[in-house]
């Protein structure tokens, strides 16, 4: 090959390499646009999309696990005013959310309405015992009348029914209901549950604005609740936690509304973790979400009882009496993030961030929640009273844990495989093609340019003969 031919070949190779590299560079924004458009299309809540199929499916098993506190020293509490000694036992596990959403109705304003039927089926193989296990627990009816009616009437009801501050109940009774002899009606920590519905919910489909997808527009027909007598605290903000908008930013908190606690709340990015081969963002409930108004003034409207909260200085306790109609107080399990007074008010609390915090694992590209643990503790209260004989020897107002629960779900292996094949693998292939073209094109261009420099720097034969 002559020198001229070599130069032409090297120049052609350099141009070709440059074109390949440029094509690889062009493919980056084009590929990103293709991915973005595809994700936007598939995350809209409408028939035929991945989001809608996931949203309506009940294939992913969800469970509620209960740990129930047994009172070890009921006589000492009644007769000497001792602190309750509590020992938890669990989990007692129930399958939930196995009934599909019903009354799914698409509306003209790019929203969709539905209701969530409730159901719970006991899972013996995932439980430490049977539903007939008996616990000594705070008497729900006595704790209720203590807070809701006058002390003299409460004393008469307690005496006439032969009730006590504590009672022995089975797991099934305590959770799902029993006929109370004092009130002569069915009561339970979660009564009624089976056969009931949550909602109706109305959420945005995201068809006109993908940033609004899954955000709740209305719950029970209203854009806000009326439990907190404050527009900020009453606001229904965010989704229901099952999904969020696509392409999440780590700096952005996620907001969701929970009818269990009658309010909206937020979660903040903690870390990126791997879930069955999928990178997900882990979001945790932050400390300030349940902080006292002293630390977080935004929580002032959740302080509804000055006496109970010691002038709104207690952290980690949410009074949902106005929402549920009974004097119930919600906290994280074992009073995690709560004031030391609550943790030390009973004996047996051992708060642990790993075991008792609330978290969401969200896939950041689609905004789908792929794993979650919603952990809550149900508490009631009792205290000293001169007019209620049963409470004459009680020394302190005590927020008494009844039980705590972990509502949890995680995508199954088949869904994880489908998710990786449909999204992650395609993105990886596109990224590999982009990088491959850039590297290959750049290598060809540089190689040819180096070769061209070498060829051009060689003295020609004609020049050599003249030197001789």
N, C-alpha and C positions, 0 to 999 in steps of 0.2 A: 504494500500500500504506500502510495506516495505521501509526501508531507502534506500536500494540499488535501488529499483524501482524508488523512488523519485529522486535520484541522476541521474539515467539514463534518466528519463523524462526531468529533468531540463537541463541536458547537451544537449540532443537532441533539446530541445526548443531553447537553446542559439545558437547552430549551425545553426538551421533553421533561427532564427532571424538575425544572422550575414550574412547568405546567401541572405536573402531578402534585407538587407541593402546594401550589396555589389552589388546586382543586380540593386538596385535603383541608386547606384553610377555609375555603368557601363552604365546605361540607359542615364545618362546626356550627356556624349560625343557622344554616339551613336545617341541619339535623336537630339542633335545639328547638327550632321552630316546629319541626314535624312532631317531636316529642311533646312539646307544649300543647300543640293543637290536639294531638291524640289524647293526652291526659285530660284536657279540658272537656273533650267530647265524651270520654268514658266516665268522668266523675259527675256529670249532670244526672240528677235524679229524674230519669224518664225511662219508659219501657225500652229494653234492649241494650242498656248500658251496663258496664261492669258494676258501677256504683249502685244502680237500681237492683240488679240481681243480688248483690251482697246485702243490700239494705232490707230486702224482703225475705232473705233466706233465714232459716232457723237451723241450718246444718251445723254451724259451729256451736258446740255445747257450752252452756253457761250455767254456773252453779252459785248457790249461796251456801256458804259454810258458816255454821254458828258455833261459837264458844260460849258456854253458859257458866255463870259464876254461881258457885255453891257457897252459902253462908255457913261457916263452920261453927260459929258461936252465937246462935240466935238468942239463947237465954242470957248470956252475958251482956249482950246489947240491950235487952229489955230491962233486966234487973239491976245492972250496974252502969249502964250508959257507956259500955266499952265500944271501941271502934270495931266495926265488922271485919272479920277475917275471911277473905274470899279466896277460893281456889277454883280456877277455870277448868272446864273439861270440854273437849271438842277435838276435831270438828264433827258436827252433825250436818251432813251435806244433803242438799236438795237441788235437783235439776230445775232450772227456771228458764224463762224466755223460749220455751219450746213451742209456743203457740204463735203462728205468724201474725203480723200486723193485720188489722181488719179495717173495713170502711175506708180503703185507700181511694182518695178522690183528688183528681187534679183540678186546680182552680185557674181562673183566667189571669190571675196576677203572678203567674210563674211560681206558685206555691202548691204543695200537696198536703192533704190532711189525712190523718189516720188515728187509730187508737191502739194501745198496747194491752192486749189481754194478759192477765196475771195467772200464773199457775205454778205450783211447786210440788215436785214428786220426790219422795225420800229415796236416797241412794245408800242402802245398807253397806255396800262394799267400800264406800268412800267415807264411812262414818266410824267413830270409835265405839258406838253402842247403838241401842235401838231407840225408837221414839218413846218407848215406855220407861226409859231411865228417869229416875226421880231426883229432883233438885230441891233444896231449901232455898227459897228466893224471897225477895221483898214482895209483900202482898200488893199487887197492882191496884186493887180497889181501895185499900186503906191509904196508900200513897196518893191516889187520885183525889179522894174526898178531903184529905188533909189540906190539899192546896186549893180545892175548888169551892168548898162550902164552909160555913161557919163552924167553929170548933165545937160548940155545944151540940149542934145537929150531927156533926161527924162522930162525936163521942157516943151519942144515942144509937146511931146506926151500927157502930162497931160493937157496942155492948149487946144490942138486941140480936145481932147475928152471930155473936160468939167469935168474931174475927180477931186475928192477931196481926202484928206487924210483919210477920213472916209466915210463909205457907209452903207446903210440899206439893209440887206439881210435876207432872211428866213433861218431857221435852215437847211432845205434841201439844199438850194443853197450854204450856207457857207461850209457845210460838203462835199457834193457830187458833186458840180460844177454848174457854171452858165457861160453864155457868157459875157465876160468882154468887155465893149465898147472901152476901150483904146487898148487892145491887140487883140481884135476881135477874141478871142479864148476861149475855155472852161477852167476855172480854179476853184479850190476849195481846201480846206484844205486837203481833201483825194481823190481828183480826179486824175486819175481814180481809182475806187475800184471794184464795182460789175463787175463780168466778167473777172477780172484779176487773176493771180496766183502768189504765192510766191514760189521761188525756180527755178529750181529743187534742192532738198536736197539729199545728200547721207550720210547715217548714218551707224555706225557699228551695226551689229545685236547682238554682244556679244557671238556668238556661240563658237568662239575660245578663247575669253578672255572676261569674264563677266564684268570686270572693265571698258571696253570700250563701253558697250551697250548704244545706243542712242547718242553717241558722234558724232558730225558732222564731216565727213571727207571732204565733199565738199559742197559748196553752189554756185549755178549757174555755176557749173563745175569747180570751183576754190577752192583751199585749203586756200586761204586768200582773203581779199578784197584789193582794191587799192585806198582807200579814204584818208588815213592818211599819206602816204609817209614815213612809218616807219614799219619795220617788226614786232615789238612788238604790236603796235596798230592795224595793219592790220590782225593780226592772228585771225582765226576763232577758238575759244576755247570753248569746252564744248558741251552741248546738246542744244535743243531748249527750254528747261525749262519744258517740259511736263513730263519728267522722267529722272532719273539718275541711276547710278549703285546701286545694292542692298547693304544692310548692311552698312549704312552711319555712318561715324564718326563725332561726333559733332564738333571736332576741324578742320575738313576739310571744306574749303569754296567750294561752288558749283558754277561752271562756266557755263554760257549759252550765246548763241549768239542771238541777236535780230535784225532782218532786219529793224525793225521800227527805230532803232537808229543807225544802220549801224556799230555796234561794238559788241564785246564780253564784258561781265561784270560779276561780282561775287556777291554772296550773302553769308552772314555769319549767323551761328546758333544764335538764340536769346532766344528761350524757347521751352519747350515741352508743347503742348496744346492738348486738347481733341476735336476731330471732330467726332461727331455722334458716340461716343463710341470707337473711334480709336485714339490712341496716335500718334501724328505727330510732326515732328520737324518744328518749324517755322524759316524760314530764311529771313533776312531783307537785303535790299541793304545798305551797310555801307556808312558812311559819306565820307570816303576817295575815294569812287568810282567816285564821281563827284567833288572831292576837286581840288583846284588850284594846279598847278605844284609846287608852293612854299611849300605846305603842303605834296603833293604826287608827287614826281618827275616822277613817271611812267606815269602821265597824261600829260607830256610835249608835247607829239606827238599829243594830241588832241587839243592843242592850235594852231589854224590856223590863227588867226587874232590878231596881237599884239595890234592894236589900240582899237578894240572892248573889248578885255579882259584886257586892262590897263597893258600891258606888262606881260600878262599871270598870273595876280594876282587875277582875278575873279574866284570864285567857283560857281559850280552848274549850268553851262551852257555848252551845247554841240552844236557846229556849224556843222550842217549836210548839208551845202550847196553843198559840193563836191559830196555828195551821192545822194541828191534829185534833184539837178540842180536848185533849187530855194533857196533864202536866208532864211532858216528856222533854228530856234534855239530851241533845246529841253532842258527842265528842268523838275524837279519834280513840281507837282502842287503848286501854290502859292509860288514858288521859295523856297521850303523846301530845307535845306542844302546849300542854295545859299548865296552869299555875301550880306551884308546888303544894298549895293548900288543898287542891283537888286530889292530887296524887297521894297525899299523906292523910286524907280524910278517911280512907279505908286502908286495910293492910292486905297486900297481895298484888299491888300494881307494879309492873315491870315494863315500862314503855320501851319499845325498840323501833328504830327507824325502818329496819329491813322488814319486820313482821307486821307493823301497824300503820305504815304510811299509805296514802292513796297515790297510785301512779297510773299513767297511761303510756303505752308504747305505740307511737304513731309513725306510720310510714310517711316520710316527708314529701315525697313527690305526689302521691295521690291524696294524702290527708286521711287515709283510712286508719282507724284504731285497730291494731292487730292483736294487742294484749292489754288487759287492764286488771286492776284490783281496786275495788271501792270498799274501803274498810271503815266501818262506823260502829260506834258504841252507843247502846241505848241505856239511858240513865233515868232514874226518878229520884225524888227527894223526900226526906222526912226530917223532923227536927223537934225540939222540946216544945211542950205545951202544958200549961197548967190546967186547961179545960178538957183535955183528952187524956183519960186515965192511963191509957196504953203508953203514952209518951211522957209521963211524968218524970221518969228517971233518965230520959235522953238528955245528953249534955250539949250536943252541938248539932247545927244543921248539917246534914250529910247528903251529898250528891252520890247516890248509890248505883253502881253499875249493875245492870240486869244481865246483859249479854253483849257480845260484839260479833259482827258479821264481816265476812269477806265475800263480796260479790265479784266473781272473776270469770274471765273467758280468754281463750287464746285460739288463734287460727289453727286448724288441724293440718296435718302433714300434706294431705292432698291439695288443700287450698294454697298452702305455702308453695308447693311445687308449681301449681298453675300460675300463681302470682309471679314467681321467678321466671317462668317460661314466657309469659305474656308481656312482662314489663322489664324486669331486671336483665334478662338475657339479651333482649333486643337492644336495650340501651348499651349494654356492654359490647355487643357486636358493632353497633354504630360508632361507639367511642374507639374501639380497636381499629375500625376502618379509617377513621379520621386520623388517628396517630400513625397508623401504618402508611397511609398515603403521604403524610407530612414527612415522616422519617425516610421513607423510600425515595420520595422526590428530592428531598434535601441531599440525601447521600449521592444520588445520581448526579445532581447538579454540581455538588462540590467535587466529586470524583472527576467529572468531565472538565471542570474548570481547572483543576490541578493538572490533569493530563494536557490540557490546552496550553497552560503556562510552560510546562516542561517541553512540549513540542516546539513552541514558539521560541524558547530560549536556546535550542540547539542550533549551532552554526550550520549553514547549508553547505553542500559539497562544492558548490561553485566558489564559495568564499574560501574553502580550504585549499583548492587548487591554485587560487591566486596568491595565497601566502607562500606556497612552494616556489 
